[in-house]
Amino acid sequence: MLKLDAIQTYYGNSHILQGVSLEVGKGETVTLLGRNGAGKTTTLRSIMGLTPARGGHVLFDGQDITKARTHEIARAGLAFVPSGRRIFSELTVRENMELYARTGADGGTAWNVERAYELFPKLAELDGRKAGFLSGGEQQMLKLARALVANPRMLLLDELTEGLAPAIVGDLADWLKLLKHEGFSMLMCEQNALFALELADRGYIIEKGRVRVSGSAAELRGSDEVMRYLGV
């Protein structure tokens, strides 16, 4: 469904991604693991056209989107859930979601605000609250819900566990399992390798802008490569 072929991405003259290649199949959950600064977020930004690749190709459903604009990529069915507290703090929970709600690229309307509230009942309780007053875990819920109401075909998830308490990380795993059961394709960038490999079907380890190791989640769990490149 998604294929990166030898992606080369720069920030100014700094060569960040140096030939990154990976694939995510339909209905698959794939994790991209690496330390801080390894190139994980830049990979997602390159897919979304936020930091366009200067070389290589990004294919989505067989279509070359390497040079497409970010809004065109989003309309094609890719939804990016960034790290950090990227919400509209002065808007309410509902207003944040209504801003993103639309028919999917394939005409899908399965996800709307009310269905998102079924998945995240806590958000329904916070419907009229300004998003800036939500806790870190509640804001992560909102970011996921906001992506879902755009009716995407694939989710790009960047460091969702960052800064979350262990109890909230457990809730996050449950939410992602539900989305996986719904058939969503997901590419998940994480420093928390143990969390990611419990959810993923396959994984890649990136270091200094290059994919060093790939394999099934079962192969990567506890492997020497995870210890060598991630220190876990």
Beta strands, then each sheet from edge to edge (+ up, - down):
strand 1: 2-11
strand 2: 14-24
strand 3: 29-33
strand 4: 55-60
strand 5: 63-64
strand 6: 78-81
strand 7: 154-158
strand 8: 185-190
strand 9: 202-207
strand 10: 210-216
sheet 1: 2+ 1- 4+ 5-
sheet 2: 6+ 7+ 8+ 3+ 9+ 10-
end
